[in-house]
Amino acid sequence: MKNESVVQLPEAEYRRVWDRFYTEFAFRPSMNSAEWPAIKEPVESVTWSLAPLEDDPDYERLDRLVEVIERGLTSCVPPQGGLFALDWQHASFRFLPHMVGGPGQKSWPLSPYPDGDYYVLLTEDFLIGSFGHPWEESLCLFGQGLLDVVGVQVDEILGVPMRRAGRPAHVQ
């Protein structure tokens, strides 16, 4: 992936990355609310409801959320480091966040906002990232480095978190 900013994962790597995600996050896709959250949320994680974005007719808060998370994830990756962009049961990618999203560059291959399917953005070591759940309408950010960079801003955009470390936020 030397100079290519966005590369679709070949089939073998797609299976390997998704298999690892299923294992490490105990991923259980389901539309049944009794089975949510769909992943074992890491200890260093915060999950917000995306419901506050429903009353955002010009998508200003959504655009701000995406910008904050993209900037936060980029800051957690070294200049030549990569991220995975996983779209459940669809094409998935490896990309260089420092080389996308700017003028004259390719756009991010996937938004952190789950638009109809599970969207996952994560570092190649699987320690930092985001998990968007389309049916729960939630966004889980994980990895203390990411949370330190974006947590306050995401609170301002989405309000009080629904979970911390996979437990209801009010129980903490």
trRosetta pair geometry for C-beta under 8 A, 3 or more apart (Angstrom, degrees):
i j d omega theta_ij theta_ji phi_ij phi_ji
1 4 5.4 -98 -157 60 64 96
1 7 5.1 -117 -113 -3 104 145
1 82 6.7 40 101 -81 155 146
1 94 6.0 -90 -88 105 157 121
1 96 7.3 162 145 -42 118 105
4 7 5.1 78 113 -62 131 101
5 95 6.0 29 153 -158 63 88
5 96 5.0 -97 -140 47 63 101
5 99 3.9 -137 -115 112 112 115
5 100 5.1 148 161 -62 125 90
5 105 6.6 -141 179 -165 177 100
5 106 5.3 168 86 35 128 120
6 93 5.6 -10 -167 -173 87 139
6 94 7.9 161 -152 84 43 45
6 95 4.3 -3 -105 -108 68 110
6 96 7.8 -116 -58 24 50 70
6 100 6.3 75 -52 -86 105 135
6 106 5.2 -107 0 108 128 154
6 109 5.1 145 -147 -57 127 116
7 93 6.3 145 76 -157 41 82
7 94 5.3 -14 63 61 97 88
7 95 7.0 173 21 -81 62 60
8 91 5.3 -42 -140 -171 116 115
8 92 7.4 110 -156 75 66 37
8 93 5.5 -56 -102 -97 43 79
9 13 4.6 -129 -169 96 97 106
9 14 4.2 135 112 -71 119 77
9 17 6.3 -82 -140 15 159 140
9 84 7.8 25 -60 -139 131 98
9 91 7.6 162 38 -171 80 66
9 92 4.9 -9 19 86 126 87
9 93 6.2 -153 -22 -100 82 21
9 94 6.1 97 -76 -18 86 89
10 13 5.1 78 58 19 77 104
10 14 6.7 -137 95 -14 32 93
11 14 5.4 -54 -143 33 28 118
11 15 6.5 25 160 -16 64 103
12 15 6.0 -55 -153 35 30 108
12 16 6.4 28 151 -18 64 109
13 16 5.4 -54 -143 39 36 113
13 17 6.0 33 159 -18 70 106
13 94 7.9 -47 143 -28 142 124
14 17 6.2 -58 -145 38 23 105
14 18 6.2 14 160 -9 62 113
14 92 5.6 135 -127 46 93 112
15 18 6.0 -62 -142 45 27 105
15 19 5.9 31 159 -23 65 110
16 19 5.8 -54 -143 35 25 112
16 20 6.4 25 156 -17 61 107
17 20 5.8 -56 -151 37 29 111
17 21 6.4 30 151 -20 64 106
17 84 5.9 175 -166 -134 141 150
17 86 6.8 -156 130 -90 120 122
17 92 6.9 -150 85 112 139 146
18 21 5.4 -51 -145 36 35 113
18 22 6.3 40 154 -21 67 101
18 86 6.8 147 -89 -146 82 130
18 92 7.3 160 -59 2 103 162
19 22 5.8 -51 -149 34 31 112
19 23 6.4 25 154 -14 63 109
20 23 5.8 -60 -148 41 31 109
20 24 5.8 15 164 -8 70 114
20 126 6.8 -128 139 -66 116 148
21 24 6.3 -60 -131 45 25 99
21 25 5.7 -16 -180 21 64 118
21 27 5.9 28 132 -23 86 142
21 86 6.6 89 -55 -138 166 178
21 120 6.6 86 -143 128 147 172
21 122 7.8 150 -105 33 110 151
21 126 7.2 -167 -95 -123 67 123
22 25 7.1 -79 -133 55 11 83
22 26 7.7 32 172 -128 50 13
22 27 4.6 -90 -119 45 54 110
23 26 7.6 5 -176 -70 21 46
24 126 5.6 34 108 156 166 153
25 39 4.1 -26 164 -154 111 113
25 40 5.7 -174 -173 43 49 77
25 131 7.5 157 -162 -87 154 150
26 39 6.4 125 69 -158 70 53
26 40 4.0 58 38 -16 120 112
27 38 6.3 21 -154 147 66 88
27 39 5.3 -15 -96 -98 66 84
28 35 6.0 -112 121 168 124 116
28 38 5.6 -145 69 -157 64 64
28 39 7.6 173 22 -79 69 37
29 38 5.9 36 -100 -157 38 129
29 88 6.5 134 -96 -164 140 152
29 118 6.5 -106 -108 -24 106 141
30 35 4.1 8 76 81 156 140
30 36 7.2 -139 77 -59 104 68
30 38 6.4 -178 32 -108 78 97
30 135 8.0 -106 106 60 49 149
31 135 5.0 -164 -132 -117 68 166
32 35 4.7 62 84 11 100 109
32 36 7.7 -164 98 -25 55 83
33 36 5.4 -39 -153 8 49 120
33 135 7.6 -135 -76 134 74 109
33 136 7.1 127 -119 -98 80 81
35 38 7.2 50 124 -97 91 65
36 133 7.0 103 -136 177 115 156
36 135 7.8 -141 -78 93 130 101
36 136 4.8 136 -142 -83 150 130
36 138 8.0 122 -175 16 130 139
37 41 5.8 28 85 -36 158 109
37 47 6.8 -105 -97 -107 144 168
37 133 6.8 -125 -148 -57 81 158
37 136 6.7 -14 -115 -52 66 173
37 138 7.2 -85 -116 79 102 151
37 140 7.1 73 -159 -55 144 140
37 163 7.1 -85 -43 18 137 167
37 166 6.8 -121 35 -135 138 80
38 118 6.9 -113 101 -102 156 131
38 131 7.8 -153 72 159 101 127
38 133 5.6 156 14 -114 121 119
38 136 7.3 -151 -16 -10 101 130
39 131 5.6 -58 14 -180 147 169
39 140 7.0 -137 57 52 122 159
40 166 6.6 -11 -172 -102 53 149
41 45 4.4 -139 173 86 98 152
41 47 6.2 -74 -118 -40 153 123
41 131 7.9 -141 -106 46 82 139
41 140 5.5 -127 -119 -149 111 144
41 142 6.9 -165 -166 -81 74 123
41 163 6.4 105 52 122 169 134
41 165 6.6 152 110 -179 105 22
41 166 3.6 169 57 -75 103 86
42 45 4.5 120 62 -32 77 115
42 142 4.4 93 39 -153 124 133
42 143 7.5 43 79 -51 154 50
42 165 7.3 -72 114 -129 44 60
42 166 7.6 152 44 -34 16 107
43 165 4.9 9 -148 -131 45 107
43 166 7.9 -51 -87 7 37 105
44 142 5.9 102 98 -165 76 73
44 143 5.8 58 113 -110 123 11
44 144 4.5 -77 -154 -51 137 78
44 147 6.5 -142 173 1 89 139
44 165 7.4 23 -49 -92 17 85
45 140 5.5 9 -177 -177 121 101
45 141 6.6 168 -149 86 70 43
45 142 3.9 -24 -95 -98 96 90
45 143 7.9 43 -83 -5 69 42
45 147 7.7 -161 -120 -66 24 131
45 163 7.7 3 113 113 99 99
45 164 7.2 163 91 -159 59 43
45 165 6.0 129 51 -89 80 35
45 166 6.7 56 68 -39 125 72
46 140 7.3 170 87 -148 34 59
46 141 5.7 -8 59 57 83 90
46 142 8.0 172 20 -81 53 52
46 147 6.0 114 4 -122 115 118
46 151 6.4 84 27 -124 156 101
46 154 7.7 139 100 90 128 139
46 161 4.8 -83 -175 -116 99 152
46 163 7.2 167 -157 92 42 60
46 164 5.4 -10 -107 -108 74 72
46 169 7.9 51 -146 -95 85 114
47 138 5.4 20 178 173 106 122
47 139 6.8 169 -150 85 63 39
47 140 4.2 -24 -96 -95 93 80
47 141 7.8 172 -85 18 44 59
47 161 6.1 106 69 -169 44 101
47 162 5.5 -57 104 63 92 92
47 163 4.1 14 46 53 114 99
47 164 7.6 -150 21 -68 74 32
47 166 7.9 71 -9 -91 128 38
48 138 6.6 165 84 -155 39 74
48 139 5.4 -12 58 59 89 90
48 141 8.0 16 3 0 100 99
48 154 6.2 -153 -22 156 153 112
48 155 7.9 -157 -94 -92 134 47
48 158 4.1 62 168 123 144 149
48 159 7.2 137 -154 63 111 66
48 161 5.1 -82 -83 -117 71 66
48 162 6.3 127 -134 4 25 88
49 52 6.9 106 99 -8 92 84
49 137 6.3 35 -164 110 73 92
49 138 5.8 -49 -106 -101 43 78
49 158 6.7 166 68 178 57 110
49 159 7.6 -22 55 64 97 110
49 162 5.1 91 -38 -41 88 128
50 53 5.2 -33 176 22 78 120
50 54 7.9 103 129 -37 73 81
50 113 7.1 119 -134 -139 141 87
50 114 7.8 -143 -26 38 163 92
50 132 7.9 48 -53 -147 143 94
50 137 4.5 -121 54 170 102 81
50 138 6.1 -153 -9 -90 91 21
50 139 5.8 92 -64 -18 102 100
50 158 6.9 -56 -105 -128 41 121
51 54 5.7 -28 -168 -5 53 117
51 137 5.9 84 -58 124 69 134
52 55 7.1 -62 -171 40 47 92
52 56 7.6 63 136 -40 64 115
52 61 6.9 -95 125 141 99 158
52 157 7.4 152 98 144 135 59
52 158 5.3 166 40 -142 133 52
52 159 5.5 148 -54 -3 148 115
53 56 4.9 -47 -162 10 56 137
53 61 5.6 -150 -111 95 76 116
53 62 5.1 83 -150 -72 124 93
53 65 7.2 -55 -87 -4 127 151
53 113 7.7 -153 160 -130 175 128
53 158 7.5 -27 -38 -105 92 84
56 59 5.8 81 133 -101 105 29
56 60 6.2 -138 -166 42 100 69
56 61 4.5 -103 -118 35 139 107
56 62 5.7 141 116 -18 149 95
59 62 4.4 -56 -162 50 78 118
59 63 5.4 85 134 -29 90 96
60 63 5.9 -54 -146 36 26 110
60 64 6.4 25 154 -17 62 108
61 64 5.5 -54 -146 38 33 113
61 65 6.2 39 152 -24 66 104
61 157 5.3 145 -165 -159 94 93
61 158 8.0 134 169 -69 121 58
62 65 5.6 -51 -146 33 31 114
62 66 6.4 29 156 -16 64 105
62 113 6.2 23 -158 -79 102 158
63 66 5.9 -55 -148 37 30 110
63 67 6.3 31 153 -19 64 109
64 67 5.6 -56 -147 38 30 113
64 68 6.2 31 155 -21 66 106
64 157 5.7 -169 100 -106 114 128
65 68 5.9 -56 -147 35 28 110
65 69 6.3 18 159 -11 64 110
65 112 7.3 -125 138 76 95 118
65 113 6.9 88 100 -66 125 109
65 139 7.9 138 176 23 131 173
65 154 6.8 72 -133 -121 86 77
65 157 4.9 163 -78 148 90 158
65 158 7.0 72 -105 -48 127 102
66 69 6.1 -61 -145 41 28 105
66 70 6.0 26 159 -17 66 111
66 111 5.6 -46 -121 -151 123 100
66 112 6.1 174 -119 34 66 96
66 113 6.2 -57 -77 -16 101 109
67 70 6.0 -56 -141 39 25 108
67 71 6.2 22 160 -15 63 110
68 71 6.0 -61 -148 40 25 108
68 72 6.1 25 154 -20 63 112
68 150 5.2 122 156 -140 101 110
68 153 4.7 -164 -141 120 143 136
68 154 6.4 -179 114 -66 144 74
68 157 7.0 -155 13 -19 151 146
69 72 5.5 -54 -142 39 31 114
69 73 6.2 30 160 -17 66 105
69 112 4.4 -40 112 -2 157 161
69 121 7.7 114 151 58 115 148
69 130 6.0 25 -167 -59 132 153
69 141 7.1 -137 -123 -98 106 124
69 150 6.1 76 -94 -150 52 164
69 154 7.4 65 -68 -84 90 114
70 73 6.0 -54 -144 38 28 107
70 74 6.3 30 155 -20 62 109
70 97 7.2 -177 -171 -155 78 115
70 101 6.1 152 166 -113 142 160
70 108 6.0 -114 -119 -57 125 150
70 112 7.3 -146 -54 -17 71 114
71 74 5.7 -55 -148 37 29 114
71 75 6.4 31 154 -22 63 107
71 149 7.9 -147 113 151 83 123
71 150 7.7 141 77 -86 87 111
72 75 5.8 -57 -151 33 30 111
72 76 6.7 24 153 -18 63 108
72 141 7.9 2 111 -152 149 138
72 146 5.3 84 152 -152 114 78
72 149 4.4 153 -134 103 92 121
72 150 3.7 -35 -81 -44 153 124
73 76 5.7 -61 -154 35 35 111
73 77 6.8 20 154 -13 67 112
73 83 6.2 40 161 -94 123 152
73 97 6.0 -150 113 -117 98 165
73 112 8.0 174 -27 -69 137 125
73 121 6.0 -36 -115 135 161 129
73 123 7.9 -167 -160 -59 90 82
73 128 7.2 158 -129 134 74 110
73 129 7.2 47 -118 -119 115 49
73 130 7.2 -76 -71 -12 127 109
73 146 6.5 15 -86 -117 58 117
74 77 6.1 -71 -152 38 33 104
74 97 4.2 -149 -101 135 81 125
74 98 6.1 127 -158 -74 104 62
74 101 8.0 -102 -67 40 141 148
75 149 5.5 164 78 -135 141 159
76 123 6.6 -99 122 -66 113 127
76 128 5.0 -130 153 139 151 162
76 143 6.7 75 -153 123 154 143
76 145 4.9 123 -119 117 108 124
76 146 5.4 -30 -56 -71 150 81
76 149 7.1 -134 -54 5 96 149
77 81 3.8 -150 -179 89 91 124
77 82 7.1 -168 -162 30 139 8
77 83 6.2 -88 -72 -52 153 94
77 97 5.6 106 50 38 145 122
77 98 7.1 -142 95 -31 109 97
77 123 6.3 -176 -89 -112 97 101
78 81 4.1 104 51 -23 74 116
79 98 5.3 -12 -150 -5 56 176
80 96 6.9 -40 -157 -135 42 123
80 98 7.6 -63 -71 43 27 136
81 96 7.4 137 86 -133 35 75
81 97 7.8 -15 90 30 82 97
81 98 7.8 86 50 -6 70 114
81 123 7.4 -12 161 -143 125 96
81 124 7.2 -137 -171 6 91 116
82 94 5.2 22 169 178 140 95
82 95 6.3 151 -152 77 90 26
82 96 5.5 -59 -99 -85 75 59
82 97 7.6 138 -142 -8 36 78
82 124 5.6 62 77 -48 91 119
83 94 7.4 166 84 -154 37 55
83 95 5.9 -25 61 64 83 78
83 96 7.9 142 17 -105 77 17
83 97 5.4 48 0 -40 125 111
83 121 5.8 11 167 -174 129 86
83 122 6.6 157 -161 81 85 24
83 123 6.1 -57 -110 -96 73 42
83 124 7.3 -127 -108 -41 27 72
83 129 7.6 142 -152 -107 105 98
84 92 6.8 13 -178 166 95 112
84 93 7.1 157 -158 87 52 49
84 94 5.8 -33 -99 -99 64 66
84 120 7.1 -2 107 112 102 97
84 121 7.1 172 85 -149 58 40
84 122 5.3 -11 53 61 100 78
84 123 7.8 32 13 116 84 5
84 124 6.7 119 -28 -91 96 57
84 129 8.0 -18 58 -112 89 140
85 92 6.3 -176 93 -162 60 69
85 93 4.4 1 54 58 105 97
85 94 7.8 -174 17 -83 77 19
85 95 6.1 14 -8 10 117 118
85 108 7.1 156 -95 171 146 85
85 109 4.4 155 72 77 159 108
85 110 3.8 160 -176 20 117 120
85 119 7.7 -19 -170 -167 77 89
85 120 7.6 157 -158 85 33 58
85 121 5.6 -3 -106 -104 67 78
86 92 4.5 7 -119 -133 56 129
86 110 7.6 -86 44 23 25 173
86 118 7.8 -19 115 116 96 94
86 119 7.2 150 83 -161 61 41
86 120 4.0 -8 59 60 109 105
86 121 7.6 -166 23 -71 74 32
86 122 7.4 -7 4 19 114 101
87 90 4.0 -42 111 67 112 112
87 91 6.5 21 53 70 121 51
87 92 5.7 -170 28 -86 70 74
87 110 5.7 -162 -59 -108 103 134
87 117 6.0 68 -173 94 80 131
87 118 7.6 150 -155 84 39 60
87 119 6.0 -7 -103 -108 69 72
87 120 8.0 -157 -63 28 31 72
88 117 5.0 -152 52 168 96 109
88 118 3.9 56 -18 53 132 102
88 119 7.7 -103 -5 -64 85 35
88 120 7.8 85 -49 -5 83 103
89 117 7.0 -124 46 -153 95 140
90 117 6.7 109 -3 86 124 168
93 109 4.2 3 38 95 157 170
93 110 7.0 175 34 -14 115 107
94 124 7.7 42 -137 -91 110 104
95 99 7.8 -141 172 66 83 94
95 100 5.8 2 166 -20 127 147
95 108 7.2 149 98 -143 159 59
95 109 5.5 174 -39 -4 146 117
96 99 4.2 28 98 27 114 114
96 100 6.7 139 79 -15 63 95
97 100 6.1 -70 -136 42 35 100
97 101 7.4 8 -165 4 66 128
97 108 7.5 17 -122 -107 80 99
99 105 6.2 -173 162 -144 54 130
99 106 7.9 31 126 40 81 94
100 105 5.2 -178 -132 147 33 121
100 106 5.1 -46 -125 81 95 81
100 107 6.4 63 178 168 103 12
100 108 5.5 121 127 -78 131 52
100 109 7.7 -57 -155 -24 164 72
101 105 6.1 -16 39 90 31 128
101 107 6.2 69 -91 -140 54 49
101 108 5.5 24 -71 -41 104 87
102 105 4.5 60 57 13 73 130
106 109 7.8 13 141 -64 119 76
108 111 6.8 108 94 -81 123 47
110 119 5.4 179 169 -153 121 113
110 121 6.5 -172 87 -73 112 97
111 115 6.5 54 57 -11 126 115
111 119 6.6 -8 78 176 61 166
111 132 8.0 24 107 -23 77 164
112 119 6.6 167 -151 112 25 125
112 121 5.7 -65 -93 8 82 132
112 130 4.5 -4 -141 108 110 160
112 132 5.9 147 167 -50 55 122
112 139 6.5 62 149 -144 102 126
113 119 7.2 34 84 48 26 151
113 132 6.0 129 -165 -127 16 152
113 139 7.3 -48 -105 -83 52 129
114 117 6.5 -132 -168 79 91 35
114 118 6.2 -26 -131 -123 127 27
114 119 4.6 -165 -99 14 70 101
114 132 3.1 -180 -43 136 98 112
114 133 6.0 -156 5 55 167 11
114 134 4.1 -132 136 -68 119 75
114 137 7.9 -150 64 -118 114 41
114 139 7.4 -172 -6 -86 99 81
115 119 7.3 42 19 -36 67 136
115 134 7.2 -34 83 -109 3 115
116 134 5.7 24 172 -135 3 154
117 134 5.8 13 -35 -20 6 145
118 131 7.2 -17 -167 -169 97 82
118 132 6.6 159 -156 82 47 68
118 133 6.4 -4 -110 -108 83 50
118 134 6.5 -110 -64 -4 45 96
119 130 7.7 -2 111 109 89 101
119 131 7.8 160 85 -156 53 36
119 132 4.1 6 54 47 94 120
119 134 7.9 90 -5 -52 87 96
120 129 6.4 30 -178 156 80 136
120 130 7.0 178 -147 88 44 58
120 131 5.4 1 -107 -108 84 69
120 132 7.4 -148 -67 23 43 73
121 129 5.3 -175 97 -157 57 92
121 130 4.8 20 48 44 97 96
122 126 5.6 28 153 -123 136 49
122 127 8.0 139 -172 41 101 33
122 128 6.7 155 -151 87 69 47
122 129 2.9 -33 -99 -80 76 152
122 130 7.4 -156 -66 29 70 48
123 126 6.7 -121 75 -34 74 15
123 127 5.8 -32 61 48 126 75
123 128 4.6 49 -7 53 122 91
123 129 6.2 -140 1 -57 67 94
123 143 7.4 82 5 -81 123 161
125 128 7.9 45 67 14 94 80
126 129 7.3 -46 -152 -6 44 133
127 142 7.9 -134 163 123 40 99
127 143 5.3 94 136 -104 71 111
128 142 6.7 -163 -135 100 37 68
128 143 3.0 9 -107 -48 74 175
128 145 5.9 -41 -102 59 138 108
128 146 4.9 142 -161 -27 106 120
129 141 7.6 -153 109 -147 34 54
129 142 6.0 -1 57 56 65 92
129 143 6.6 90 4 -10 48 124
129 146 7.4 -163 -21 -33 14 165
130 139 6.3 -13 -168 -172 108 94
130 140 6.8 153 -158 83 54 54
130 141 5.2 -21 -102 -101 82 68
130 142 7.5 169 -87 17 33 73
130 146 7.9 -149 -56 168 82 156
131 139 7.4 157 79 -157 49 47
131 140 4.4 -7 55 58 99 106
131 142 7.4 25 -3 -3 103 114
132 138 7.5 176 -150 91 48 48
132 139 5.3 -12 -104 -106 74 79
132 140 7.9 -159 -70 26 31 68
133 136 4.1 10 116 41 130 107
133 137 7.1 -64 94 -7 82 13
133 138 4.7 9 49 54 112 88
133 139 7.6 -155 21 -72 74 35
133 140 7.4 52 -15 -7 105 100
134 137 7.1 11 -178 -78 29 53
138 162 6.6 -82 -123 42 122 141
139 154 7.9 -130 97 -159 127 130
139 158 7.4 -130 45 -91 120 164
140 163 7.6 -23 -106 72 100 115
141 146 5.6 -138 172 123 108 124
141 147 6.1 146 115 -82 112 76
141 150 6.7 -113 -169 81 165 124
141 151 7.6 -159 84 -86 140 71
141 154 6.8 -157 -4 -43 148 172
142 146 7.0 53 86 55 27 132
142 147 7.6 -11 -142 -45 19 108
143 146 4.4 69 79 12 103 108
143 147 6.7 175 86 -10 51 88
144 147 5.5 -58 -142 42 35 112
144 148 6.0 41 158 -26 69 104
145 148 5.9 -53 -149 31 26 112
145 149 6.7 18 155 -14 61 109
146 149 5.9 -64 -152 38 32 107
146 150 6.1 -23 170 23 71 112
147 150 6.9 -80 -130 56 23 76
147 151 4.6 41 -177 -58 68 116
148 151 6.7 -1 -85 2 13 116
150 153 5.3 -72 -161 51 61 109
150 154 5.4 57 146 -26 93 107
151 154 5.9 -61 -144 37 26 106
151 155 6.4 29 157 -21 64 105
152 155 5.6 -52 -152 33 31 115
152 156 6.6 33 150 -21 63 103
153 156 5.5 -51 -152 32 35 114
153 157 6.5 27 152 -14 66 106
154 157 5.7 -57 -146 41 36 107
154 158 5.7 -11 169 20 74 113
155 158 6.9 -73 -123 58 20 78
155 159 6.9 -17 -168 166 56 7
155 160 7.2 33 -147 -91 91 32
155 161 7.2 -58 -100 -38 86 84
158 161 7.9 57 103 -87 116 54
160 169 6.6 175 160 102 93 154
161 164 6.0 86 106 -58 144 83
161 169 4.6 144 92 -82 90 147
162 168 7.1 -61 166 -136 62 63
162 169 5.9 -176 154 -7 12 114
163 166 5.9 3 168 -139 130 13
163 167 6.1 149 -154 69 89 25
163 168 6.0 -61 -101 -100 73 27
163 169 5.7 -135 -98 -43 15 79
164 167 6.4 -31 69 61 64 79
164 169 5.1 89 -11 -108 95 74
164 172 5.4 12 56 -69 134 133
165 172 7.9 112 31 -99 110 105
167 171 5.3 -94 152 70 111 128
167 172 6.8 135 93 -70 115 71
168 171 4.6 87 72 -6 91 110
169 172 6.0 -26 -167 -9 45 114
